[in-house]
Amino acid sequence: MRVVVLCAEPEQLEKDKEDDSIPMILRDLGCHVTIGRFDVGDVDEETLIARPASMVVVDAGDELERAHRCLRRLGTFAPLADVPTIVAVTLARLPGLDFSTGLDDFVLKPIVPAELYTRLRQLDWKGATFGTDEIIKADDLVIDVAGYEARVKGRRLELTHQEFELLRFLAQNRGKVYTREQLLSKVWGYRYYGGSRTVDIHVRRVRAKLGGAAGALIETVRNVGYKMRAAGPAVEPSDDAVGDAADEDEELAGD
């Protein structure tokens, strides 16, 4: 795991060989560590683009205001904008922690290595995307193919047989676009004689059951069909796409 540690005095932290320093703890955990200033001015963008970071740790300690400014800066610093962020803060400053600045988690100083390791693993799991014959994970969505169930952030989805099959198929072929006719053939089978609007209805129902950001995983490709979004942040729909979705809902309501 590649971790970027941001702090007030990176030169001093780099020289610090104390076992309880965050870089030393991370290295002991097997992480590749890069140290930079709160303002990320000394962080090499090209290196981060070539070898993306898995996590950012903001070593705030008692300097909470500087840490908050750092978090806001991260939101505009492209190589780290979408990377999960943990803030290391003292207990005395914990009540002042501002979650609106974009942090994903926090850990108390002095650092307990086992706690930091657990929080890193938890954030890494949340952002992970992978698939096996039995388990498919896409962001917060986890599909247990063998157990025939799907969950979002641990919440079990009440899916019909066909809804589950549609979701499973799109997740197993993430990033690929399928027309309504292709989905009818591959999910419903060649013997299904219903119209292609059946696909629209099921996609709408699955999106509603997924809810929020998870629902946005299934994207409409205008004039083509549907796909499950490939790994990465969701793209805001254009005005035309929003209009198409509204027209589609009106058509479905009339069916």
Backbone as CSV, one residue per row, in Angstrom:
resi,resn,N_x,N_y,N_z,CA_x,CA_y,CA_z,C_x,C_y,C_z
1,MET,0.839,-1.196,0.000,0.000,0.000,0.000,0.879,1.252,0.000
2,ARG,0.557,2.200,-0.886,1.294,3.456,-0.950,0.542,4.519,-0.157
3,VAL,1.228,5.107,0.823,0.597,6.082,1.715,1.363,7.394,1.669
4,VAL,0.626,8.502,1.535,1.212,9.834,1.606,0.914,10.404,2.991
5,VAL,1.950,10.803,3.714,1.792,11.412,5.038,2.070,12.903,4.908
6,LEU,1.100,13.727,5.287,1.240,15.177,5.212,1.331,15.754,6.619
7,CYS,2.270,16.669,6.812,2.516,17.196,8.155,3.086,18.609,8.070
8,ALA,3.363,19.216,9.237,3.887,20.580,9.288,5.358,20.630,8.911
9,GLU,6.149,19.660,9.366,7.595,19.674,9.142,8.063,18.318,8.606
10,PRO,7.925,18.117,7.296,8.290,16.818,6.718,9.762,16.462,6.880
11,GLU,10.645,17.484,6.814,12.071,17.196,6.954,12.371,16.601,8.327
12,GLN,11.752,17.184,9.350,11.960,16.688,10.709,11.363,15.302,10.881
13,LEU,10.181,15.102,10.299,9.521,13.805,10.421,10.322,12.720,9.698
14,GLU,10.932,13.082,8.582,11.732,12.119,7.830,12.950,11.676,8.647
15,LYS,13.490,12.627,9.418,14.660,12.315,10.243,14.287,11.557,11.508
16,ASP,12.997,11.673,11.896,12.547,11.080,13.156,12.519,9.556,13.031
17,LYS,13.339,8.898,13.790,13.398,7.432,13.737,12.697,6.784,14.929
18,GLU,11.890,7.599,15.633,11.147,7.057,16.766,10.139,6.015,16.284
19,ASP,9.996,4.962,17.047,9.103,3.874,16.659,7.639,4.291,16.608
20,ASP,7.272,5.392,17.338,5.875,5.780,17.389,5.527,6.862,16.365
21,SER,6.478,7.229,15.470,6.160,8.195,14.418,5.317,7.491,13.358
22,ILE,4.430,8.250,12.729,3.511,7.650,11.760,4.256,7.005,10.584
23,PRO,5.258,7.675,9.981,5.970,7.008,8.878,6.637,5.699,9.293
24,MET,7.233,5.668,10.492,7.893,4.441,10.949,6.874,3.328,11.165
25,ILE,5.735,3.675,11.751,4.687,2.673,11.974,4.194,2.122,10.641
26,LEU,3.946,3.018,9.679,3.456,2.585,8.368,4.479,1.706,7.653
27,ARG,5.740,2.072,7.743,6.773,1.260,7.103,6.881,-0.109,7.757
28,ASP,6.717,-0.142,9.084,6.726,-1.424,9.781,5.546,-2.300,9.337
29,LEU,4.457,-1.639,8.899,3.282,-2.365,8.425,3.435,-2.777,6.956
30,GLY,4.559,-2.419,6.355,4.814,-2.818,4.972,4.393,-1.805,3.932
31,CYS,4.067,-0.576,4.355,3.620,0.454,3.421,4.793,1.201,2.801
32,HIS,4.601,1.664,1.579,5.561,2.558,0.935,5.106,3.978,1.277
33,VAL,5.962,4.756,1.961,5.557,6.048,2.526,6.230,7.217,1.813
34,THR,5.407,8.224,1.460,5.899,9.498,0.946,5.477,10.580,1.931
35,ILE,6.404,11.463,2.299,6.110,12.506,3.282,6.108,13.871,2.592
36,GLY,5.102,14.698,2.912,5.010,16.031,2.325,4.419,17.031,3.291
37,ARG,4.433,18.301,2.897,3.879,19.368,3.724,2.360,19.398,3.622
38,PHE,1.739,20.090,4.595,0.287,20.243,4.591,-0.224,20.823,3.271
39,ASP,0.540,21.759,2.674,0.066,22.415,1.445,0.382,21.617,0.186
40,VAL,0.955,20.427,0.325,1.346,19.499,-0.751,2.244,20.156,-1.801
41,GLY,2.836,21.301,-1.455,3.682,22.003,-2.414,4.943,21.253,-2.775
42,ASP,5.400,20.369,-1.896,6.629,19.623,-2.161,6.367,18.195,-2.622
43,VAL,5.106,17.892,-2.928,4.754,16.543,-3.378,4.848,16.481,-4.900
44,ASP,5.533,15.492,-5.417,5.747,15.335,-6.860,4.495,14.753,-7.517
45,GLU,3.776,15.603,-8.293,2.537,15.172,-8.938,2.781,14.043,-9.937
46,GLU,3.842,14.150,-10.713,4.107,13.136,-11.741,4.338,11.766,-11.124
47,THR,5.015,11.744,-9.980,5.256,10.472,-9.296,3.948,9.874,-8.806
48,LEU,3.066,10.714,-8.268,1.775,10.230,-7.770,0.893,9.738,-8.908
49,ILE,0.995,10.372,-10.066,0.202,9.933,-11.216,0.725,8.582,-11.715
50,ALA,2.052,8.440,-11.733,2.660,7.182,-12.203,2.449,6.054,-11.207
51,ARG,2.530,6.384,-9.900,2.345,5.385,-8.837,1.346,5.941,-7.834
52,PRO,0.048,5.799,-8.124,-0.999,6.419,-7.300,-0.968,5.958,-5.842
53,ALA,-1.307,6.884,-4.967,-1.379,6.577,-3.535,-2.674,5.839,-3.220
54,SER,-2.606,4.936,-2.251,-3.797,4.217,-1.786,-4.483,4.957,-0.646
55,MET,-3.698,5.757,0.102,-4.217,6.409,1.303,-3.423,7.680,1.598
56,VAL,-4.091,8.644,2.252,-3.414,9.841,2.747,-3.626,9.906,4.250
57,VAL,-2.541,10.143,4.991,-2.641,10.355,6.435,-2.199,11.790,6.720
58,VAL,-3.107,12.596,7.260,-2.786,13.967,7.643,-2.404,13.952,9.117
59,ASP,-1.120,14.180,9.385,-0.604,14.132,10.754,-0.857,15.478,11.435
60,ALA,-2.076,15.653,11.929,-2.495,16.943,12.476,-1.960,17.188,13.880
61,GLY,-2.053,16.170,14.739,-1.690,16.380,16.135,-2.579,17.439,16.752
62,ASP,-1.981,18.528,17.250,-2.747,19.644,17.810,-3.021,20.746,16.790
63,GLU,-2.441,20.636,15.592,-2.575,21.705,14.590,-3.794,21.462,13.698
64,LEU,-4.969,21.562,14.297,-6.200,21.191,13.607,-6.554,22.157,12.480
65,GLU,-6.362,23.453,12.689,-6.724,24.420,11.651,-5.872,24.219,10.397
66,ARG,-4.596,23.977,10.580,-3.729,23.719,9.428,-4.139,22.430,8.733
67,ALA,-4.547,21.451,9.524,-5.008,20.187,8.941,-6.276,20.394,8.126
68,HIS,-7.189,21.232,8.623,-8.421,21.516,7.887,-8.108,22.204,6.555
69,ARG,-7.162,23.129,6.578,-6.772,23.785,5.324,-6.141,22.772,4.368
70,CYS,-5.375,21.844,4.936,-4.768,20.787,4.129,-5.837,19.935,3.450
71,LEU,-6.865,19.566,4.187,-7.936,18.737,3.634,-8.662,19.453,2.503
72,ARG,-8.888,20.750,2.660,-9.530,21.518,1.585,-8.618,21.585,0.369
73,ARG,-7.332,21.711,0.599,-6.374,21.740,-0.507,-6.362,20.408,-1.244
74,LEU,-6.481,19.323,-0.524,-6.485,18.004,-1.160,-7.631,17.868,-2.150
75,GLY,-8.755,18.516,-1.859,-9.901,18.435,-2.747,-9.652,19.033,-4.117
76,THR,-8.635,19.894,-4.239,-8.305,20.523,-5.515,-6.988,20.015,-6.085
77,PHE,-6.352,19.087,-5.406,-5.072,18.527,-5.844,-5.362,17.185,-6.509
78,ALA,-5.409,17.193,-7.834,-5.925,16.065,-8.611,-5.369,14.692,-8.225
79,PRO,-4.054,14.509,-8.043,-3.552,13.154,-7.757,-4.051,12.567,-6.439
80,LEU,-4.526,13.432,-5.507,-4.963,12.927,-4.205,-6.424,13.255,-3.901
81,ALA,-7.111,13.896,-4.848,-8.469,14.379,-4.586,-9.439,13.266,-4.204
82,ASP,-9.281,12.082,-4.800,-10.217,10.977,-4.552,-9.619,9.864,-3.701
83,VAL,-8.464,10.150,-3.083,-7.800,9.138,-2.261,-8.331,9.219,-0.828
84,PRO,-8.709,8.092,-0.212,-9.201,8.107,1.178,-8.207,8.773,2.121
85,THR,-8.735,9.555,3.071,-7.887,10.348,3.961,-8.205,10.085,5.425
86,ILE,-7.148,9.850,6.202,-7.251,9.680,7.654,-6.519,10.846,8.325
87,VAL,-7.143,11.421,9.349,-6.510,12.491,10.112,-6.064,11.946,11.463
88,ALA,-4.780,12.143,11.781,-4.249,11.751,13.088,-4.308,12.975,13.997
89,VAL,-5.063,12.899,15.068,-5.330,14.059,15.912,-5.222,13.672,17.386
90,THR,-4.863,14.637,18.232,-4.812,14.368,19.668,-6.219,14.363,20.249
91,LEU,-6.371,13.702,21.379,-7.678,13.631,22.033,-8.193,15.021,22.391
92,ALA,-7.297,15.912,22.792,-7.708,17.257,23.194,-8.344,18.034,22.048
93,ARG,-7.887,17.779,20.810,-8.408,18.515,19.655,-9.509,17.774,18.908
94,LEU,-9.818,16.572,19.340,-10.818,15.755,18.646,-12.179,16.445,18.518
95,PRO,-12.703,17.136,19.569,-14.024,17.777,19.421,-14.081,18.819,18.308
96,GLY,-12.940,19.369,17.919,-12.934,20.393,16.879,-12.786,19.855,15.472
97,LEU,-12.735,18.540,15.315,-12.544,17.937,13.999,-13.748,18.222,13.105
98,ASP,-13.506,18.770,11.923,-14.570,19.173,10.995,-14.677,18.153,9.863
99,PHE,-15.720,17.332,9.909,-15.886,16.284,8.904,-16.321,16.837,7.548
100,SER,-16.756,18.084,7.496,-17.160,18.671,6.221,-15.964,18.994,5.338
101,THR,-14.752,18.882,5.883,-13.549,19.191,5.101,-13.123,18.047,4.190
102,GLY,-13.772,16.893,4.316,-13.515,15.806,3.373,-12.754,14.608,3.903
103,LEU,-12.479,14.566,5.211,-11.778,13.392,5.734,-12.693,12.172,5.752
104,ASP,-12.101,10.997,5.666,-12.864,9.749,5.672,-12.855,9.071,7.033
105,ASP,-11.810,9.315,7.835,-11.709,8.679,9.144,-10.664,9.432,9.961
106,PHE,-10.540,9.085,11.233,-9.522,9.694,12.080,-8.917,8.627,12.986
107,VAL,-7.749,8.941,13.515,-7.091,8.059,14.470,-6.451,8.954,15.523
108,LEU,-6.460,8.507,16.768,-5.932,9.321,17.860,-4.428,9.162,18.013
109,LYS,-3.780,10.280,18.384,-2.362,10.272,18.734,-2.255,10.325,20.252
110,PRO,-1.282,9.615,20.822,-0.274,8.780,20.157,-0.893,7.569,19.462
111,ILE,-0.264,7.190,18.361,-0.801,6.149,17.501,-0.633,4.758,18.117
112,VAL,-1.707,3.983,18.036,-1.648,2.555,18.357,-1.556,1.826,17.018
113,PRO,-0.435,1.183,16.693,-0.242,0.576,15.370,-1.381,-0.330,14.925
114,ALA,-1.907,-1.145,15.836,-2.983,-2.071,15.462,-4.239,-1.307,15.034
115,GLU,-4.509,-0.186,15.696,-5.691,0.617,15.337,-5.501,1.271,13.975
116,LEU,-4.318,1.844,13.742,-4.044,2.467,12.447,-4.147,1.444,11.324
117,TYR,-3.602,0.257,11.544,-3.658,-0.807,10.543,-5.107,-1.183,10.222
118,THR,-5.932,-1.292,11.261,-7.337,-1.661,11.068,-8.086,-0.595,10.282
119,ARG,-7.832,0.662,10.597,-8.519,1.756,9.893,-8.066,1.844,8.436
120,LEU,-6.801,1.602,8.193,-6.312,1.564,6.814,-6.990,0.449,6.023
121,ARG,-7.081,-0.714,6.620,-7.712,-1.855,5.945,-9.189,-1.587,5.676
122,GLN,-9.859,-0.957,6.646,-11.287,-0.683,6.491,-11.529,0.285,5.334
123,LEU,-10.726,1.346,5.237,-10.880,2.305,4.148,-10.485,1.683,2.817
124,ASP,-9.468,0.853,2.828,-9.038,0.187,1.599,-10.134,-0.745,1.086
125,TRP,-10.800,-1.440,1.990,-11.912,-2.331,1.619,-13.068,-1.540,1.021
126,LYS,-13.412,-0.404,1.637,-14.533,0.397,1.154,-14.314,0.863,-0.276
127,GLY,-13.073,1.183,-0.605,-12.797,1.692,-1.943,-12.394,0.635,-2.944
128,ALA,-12.297,-0.606,-2.485,-11.802,-1.670,-3.367,-12.852,-2.105,-4.381
129,THR,-12.375,-2.559,-5.524,-13.223,-3.144,-6.556,-12.576,-4.451,-6.994
130,PHE,-13.323,-5.543,-6.882,-12.768,-6.820,-7.322,-13.902,-7.783,-7.609
131,GLY,-13.580,-8.875,-8.246,-14.579,-9.883,-8.536,-13.984,-11.274,-8.524
132,THR,-14.713,-12.225,-7.965,-14.337,-13.631,-8.007,-15.559,-14.398,-8.481
133,ASP,-15.438,-15.704,-8.521,-16.590,-16.504,-8.944,-17.741,-16.398,-7.943
134,GLU,-17.430,-16.080,-6.684,-18.472,-16.086,-5.652,-18.794,-14.693,-5.104
135,ILE,-17.829,-13.772,-5.125,-18.050,-12.442,-4.564,-17.658,-11.378,-5.588
136,ILE,-18.534,-10.375,-5.768,-18.240,-9.219,-6.613,-18.372,-7.975,-5.746
137,LYS,-17.365,-7.100,-5.775,-17.432,-5.858,-5.014,-17.234,-4.682,-5.946
138,ALA,-18.151,-3.721,-5.886,-18.060,-2.490,-6.664,-18.412,-1.341,-5.734
139,ASP,-17.398,-0.609,-5.274,-17.597,0.462,-4.296,-18.281,-0.113,-3.055
140,ASP,-19.452,0.429,-2.677,-20.140,-0.041,-1.466,-21.042,-1.247,-1.729
141,LEU,-21.136,-1.662,-2.969,-21.984,-2.798,-3.338,-21.183,-4.095,-3.280
142,VAL,-21.709,-5.081,-2.560,-21.095,-6.407,-2.494,-22.144,-7.434,-2.900
143,ILE,-21.838,-8.220,-3.935,-22.763,-9.237,-4.432,-22.200,-10.610,-4.101
144,ASP,-22.956,-11.368,-3.325,-22.591,-12.746,-2.994,-23.298,-13.645,-4.005
145,VAL,-22.574,-14.040,-5.052,-23.175,-14.825,-6.124,-23.607,-16.191,-5.607
146,ALA,-22.741,-16.831,-4.815,-23.056,-18.157,-4.287,-24.234,-18.105,-3.317
147,GLY,-24.274,-17.076,-2.476,-25.352,-16.933,-1.501,-26.591,-16.267,-2.053
148,TYR,-26.510,-15.798,-3.302,-27.622,-15.178,-4.016,-28.213,-13.997,-3.244
149,GLU,-27.327,-13.083,-2.821,-27.790,-11.867,-2.175,-26.818,-10.727,-2.464
150,ALA,-27.324,-9.508,-2.296,-26.504,-8.318,-2.520,-26.704,-7.360,-1.350
151,ARG,-25.637,-6.647,-1.000,-25.684,-5.698,0.109,-25.007,-4.391,-0.296
152,VAL,-25.509,-3.295,0.255,-24.895,-1.974,0.106,-24.590,-1.462,1.502
153,LYS,-23.302,-1.284,1.793,-22.859,-0.860,3.131,-23.440,-1.768,4.214
154,GLY,-23.523,-3.059,3.915,-24.041,-4.023,4.875,-25.540,-4.191,4.853
155,ARG,-26.248,-3.306,4.156,-27.724,-3.383,4.078,-28.127,-4.370,2.992
156,ARG,-28.893,-5.396,3.389,-29.306,-6.425,2.429,-30.386,-5.878,1.508
157,LEU,-30.233,-6.099,0.212,-31.205,-5.635,-0.774,-32.253,-6.709,-1.025
158,GLU,-33.495,-6.298,-1.032,-34.595,-7.226,-1.329,-34.833,-7.201,-2.835
159,LEU,-34.166,-8.096,-3.541,-34.229,-8.133,-4.994,-35.024,-9.342,-5.476
160,THR,-35.775,-9.147,-6.548,-36.419,-10.285,-7.194,-35.349,-11.075,-7.947
161,HIS,-35.723,-12.252,-8.401,-34.779,-13.090,-9.150,-34.206,-12.332,-10.339
162,GLN,-35.063,-11.686,-11.128,-34.597,-11.025,-12.344,-33.779,-9.776,-12.031
163,GLU,-34.149,-9.062,-10.973,-33.368,-7.893,-10.560,-31.960,-8.301,-10.144
164,PHE,-31.863,-9.399,-9.389,-30.543,-9.884,-8.961,-29.705,-10.289,-10.170
165,GLU,-30.323,-11.005,-11.123,-29.592,-11.466,-12.297,-29.098,-10.294,-13.138
166,LEU,-29.910,-9.243,-13.247,-29.513,-8.049,-14.001,-28.334,-7.361,-13.316
167,LEU,-28.432,-7.195,-11.995,-27.366,-6.550,-11.234,-26.077,-7.369,-11.310
168,ARG,-26.196,-8.677,-11.147,-25.024,-9.556,-11.203,-24.349,-9.471,-12.571
169,PHE,-25.135,-9.520,-13.632,-24.564,-9.496,-14.979,-23.818,-8.196,-15.243
170,LEU,-24.416,-7.060,-14.885,-23.762,-5.774,-15.106,-22.486,-5.650,-14.269
171,ALA,-22.524,-6.162,-13.029,-21.349,-6.082,-12.147,-20.221,-6.975,-12.655
172,GLN,-20.564,-8.138,-13.191,-19.542,-9.040,-13.714,-18.921,-8.524,-15.014
173,ASN,-19.599,-7.579,-15.651,-19.111,-7.014,-16.907,-18.985,-5.496,-16.778
174,ARG,-18.442,-5.082,-15.648,-18.364,-3.658,-15.318,-17.583,-2.879,-16.371
175,GLY,-18.160,-1.739,-16.778,-17.527,-0.880,-17.773,-17.965,-1.159,-19.196
176,LYS,-18.634,-2.291,-19.437,-19.093,-2.643,-20.778,-20.545,-2.197,-20.971
177,VAL,-20.836,-1.646,-22.149,-22.176,-1.159,-22.468,-22.961,-2.250,-23.179
178,TYR,-24.232,-2.425,-22.763,-25.110,-3.410,-23.393,-26.411,-2.739,-23.818
179,THR,-26.862,-3.077,-25.007,-28.152,-2.579,-25.464,-29.259,-3.297,-24.705
180,ARG,-30.460,-2.780,-24.793,-31.601,-3.432,-24.144,-31.810,-4.839,-24.707
181,GLU,-31.631,-4.967,-26.011,-31.823,-6.271,-26.644,-30.777,-7.275,-26.167
182,GLN,-29.536,-6.818,-26.010,-28.483,-7.707,-25.505,-28.766,-8.140,-24.072
183,LEU,-29.247,-7.206,-23.260,-29.572,-7.554,-21.872,-30.739,-8.530,-21.815
184,LEU,-31.729,-8.328,-22.665,-32.848,-9.279,-22.718,-32.341,-10.676,-23.052
185,SER,-31.433,-10.747,-24.009,-30.912,-12.035,-24.449,-30.067,-12.699,-23.360
186,LYS,-29.167,-11.915,-22.744,-28.206,-12.492,-21.814,-28.750,-12.689,-20.404
187,VAL,-29.689,-11.836,-19.991,-30.221,-11.925,-18.623,-31.554,-12.651,-18.592
188,TRP,-32.433,-12.330,-19.532,-33.761,-12.951,-19.537,-33.774,-14.249,-20.345
189,GLY,-32.885,-14.344,-21.331,-32.828,-15.556,-22.144,-33.539,-15.386,-23.471
190,TYR,-33.148,-16.208,-24.423,-33.688,-16.088,-25.772,-35.188,-16.346,-25.836
191,ARG,-35.730,-17.085,-24.884,-37.147,-17.439,-24.955,-38.058,-16.359,-24.392
192,TYR,-37.467,-15.254,-23.904,-38.306,-14.190,-23.357,-38.897,-13.376,-24.507
193,TYR,-40.211,-13.178,-24.477,-40.882,-12.503,-25.578,-41.376,-11.105,-25.201
194,GLY,-41.025,-10.615,-24.024,-41.443,-9.281,-23.618,-40.678,-8.211,-24.362
195,GLY,-41.156,-6.967,-24.271,-40.517,-5.854,-24.949,-39.283,-5.363,-24.205
196,SER,-38.473,-4.560,-24.908,-37.229,-4.066,-24.324,-37.468,-3.094,-23.174
197,ARG,-38.701,-2.548,-23.090,-38.983,-1.632,-21.991,-38.914,-2.351,-20.644
198,THR,-39.015,-3.667,-20.662,-38.852,-4.452,-19.437,-37.493,-4.165,-18.801
199,VAL,-36.481,-4.003,-19.638,-35.138,-3.698,-19.132,-35.144,-2.364,-18.415
200,ASP,-35.779,-1.347,-19.012,-35.832,-0.023,-18.386,-36.492,-0.082,-17.011
201,ILE,-37.583,-0.832,-16.936,-38.313,-0.940,-15.676,-37.449,-1.600,-14.603
202,HIS,-36.773,-2.681,-14.968,-35.928,-3.378,-13.991,-34.719,-2.550,-13.581
203,VAL,-34.118,-1.826,-14.525,-32.988,-0.956,-14.178,-33.439,0.109,-13.190
204,ARG,-34.600,0.703,-13.446,-35.106,1.745,-12.546,-35.347,1.181,-11.148
205,ARG,-35.908,-0.021,-11.075,-36.184,-0.632,-9.766,-34.888,-0.982,-9.031
206,VAL,-33.896,-1.513,-9.768,-32.625,-1.862,-9.134,-31.928,-0.613,-8.621
207,ARG,-31.927,0.454,-9.423,-31.320,1.715,-8.985,-31.984,2.216,-7.700
208,ALA,-33.296,2.143,-7.645,-34.018,2.619,-6.469,-33.654,1.808,-5.234
209,LYS,-33.502,0.497,-5.396,-33.153,-0.358,-4.259,-31.702,-0.173,-3.831
210,LEU,-30.819,0.109,-4.781,-29.428,0.400,-4.441,-29.350,1.707,-3.674
211,GLY,-30.054,2.723,-4.168,-30.119,4.010,-3.490,-28.853,4.836,-3.611
212,GLY,-28.986,6.148,-3.579,-27.866,7.084,-3.502,-26.748,6.815,-4.481
213,ALA,-25.510,6.875,-3.972,-24.326,6.707,-4.813,-24.275,5.328,-5.447
214,ALA,-24.755,4.301,-4.726,-24.738,2.946,-5.279,-25.652,2.851,-6.493
215,GLY,-26.792,3.556,-6.447,-27.706,3.567,-7.580,-27.076,4.176,-8.820
216,ALA,-26.157,5.131,-8.601,-25.479,5.790,-9.717,-24.453,4.886,-10.395
217,LEU,-24.186,3.713,-9.811,-23.267,2.769,-10.451,-23.783,2.325,-11.817
218,ILE,-25.117,2.201,-11.935,-25.704,1.784,-13.205,-25.983,3.039,-14.025
219,GLU,-25.275,3.178,-15.130,-25.370,4.378,-15.942,-26.146,4.112,-17.231
220,THR,-26.894,5.130,-17.664,-27.566,5.081,-18.955,-26.636,5.656,-20.004
221,VAL,-26.372,4.903,-21.056,-25.571,5.399,-22.175,-26.555,5.811,-23.262
222,ARG,-26.656,7.097,-23.490,-27.698,7.645,-24.356,-27.704,6.998,-25.741
223,ASN,-28.884,6.620,-26.158,-29.123,6.006,-27.466,-28.449,4.644,-27.640
224,VAL,-27.953,4.076,-26.541,-27.319,2.757,-26.633,-27.971,1.785,-25.656
225,GLY,-27.744,1.984,-24.352,-28.281,1.061,-23.361,-27.770,1.378,-21.975
226,TYR,-27.249,0.343,-21.284,-26.826,0.506,-19.896,-25.477,-0.143,-19.647
227,LYS,-24.817,0.333,-18.598,-23.583,-0.297,-18.138,-23.434,-0.032,-16.655
228,MET,-22.606,-0.828,-15.985,-22.212,-0.506,-14.623,-20.903,0.257,-14.715
229,ARG,-20.882,1.423,-14.098,-19.733,2.315,-14.171,-18.454,1.616,-13.764
230,ALA,-17.392,1.838,-14.530,-16.083,1.298,-14.191,-15.560,1.985,-12.952
231,ALA,-14.506,1.422,-12.359,-13.959,1.975,-11.125,-13.591,3.431,-11.299
232,GLY,-13.887,4.246,-10.258,-13.582,5.665,-10.289,-14.777,6.464,-9.832
233,PRO,-14.608,7.794,-9.629,-15.691,8.628,-9.153,-16.820,8.734,-10.158
234,ALA,-18.041,8.865,-9.670,-19.201,9.010,-10.543,-19.128,10.327,-11.294
235,VAL,-19.604,10.318,-12.538,-19.641,11.531,-13.346,-21.022,12.136,-13.237
236,GLU,-21.084,13.455,-12.965,-22.371,14.115,-12.868,-23.064,14.065,-14.221
237,PRO,-24.365,13.697,-14.250,-25.071,13.615,-15.518,-25.234,14.986,-16.148
238,SER,-25.201,15.024,-17.481,-25.412,16.275,-18.187,-26.885,16.642,-18.155
239,ASP,-27.201,17.898,-18.545,-28.595,18.322,-18.575,-29.399,17.463,-19.524
240,ASP,-28.766,17.080,-20.688,-29.482,16.236,-21.648,-29.809,14.885,-21.050
241,ALA,-28.838,14.314,-20.290,-29.052,12.999,-19.698,-30.151,13.048,-18.661
242,VAL,-30.182,14.154,-17.889,-31.236,14.310,-16.884,-32.583,14.394,-17.557
243,GLY,-32.624,15.131,-18.685,-33.879,15.242,-19.426,-34.320,13.912,-19.969
244,ASP,-33.380,13.122,-20.500,-33.713,11.790,-21.013,-34.278,10.911,-19.921
245,ALA,-33.652,10.969,-18.715,-34.119,10.151,-17.599,-35.532,10.529,-17.208
246,ALA,-35.819,11.833,-17.217,-37.162,12.292,-16.850,-38.173,11.815,-17.875
247,ASP,-37.807,11.905,-19.184,-38.718,11.434,-20.232,-38.978,9.940,-20.079
248,GLU,-37.908,9.197,-19.742,-38.025,7.742,-19.589,-38.982,7.401,-18.457
249,ASP,-38.876,8.123,-17.344,-39.756,7.871,-16.211,-41.209,8.154,-16.582
250,GLU,-41.440,9.213,-17.381,-42.814,9.523,-17.798,-43.368,8.395,-18.668
251,GLU,-42.509,7.871,-19.570,-42.953,6.775,-20.438,-43.283,5.537,-19.635
252,LEU,-42.428,5.231,-18.656,-42.633,4.040,-17.837,-43.894,4.178,-17.004
253,ALA,-44.173,5.396,-16.519,-45.360,5.615,-15.700,-46.610,5.371,-16.508
254,GLY,-46.501,5.582,-17.846,-47.666,5.393,-18.693,-47.828,3.982,-19.194
255,ASP,-46.782,3.123,-18.974,-46.856,1.739,-19.464,-47.804,0.891,-18.627
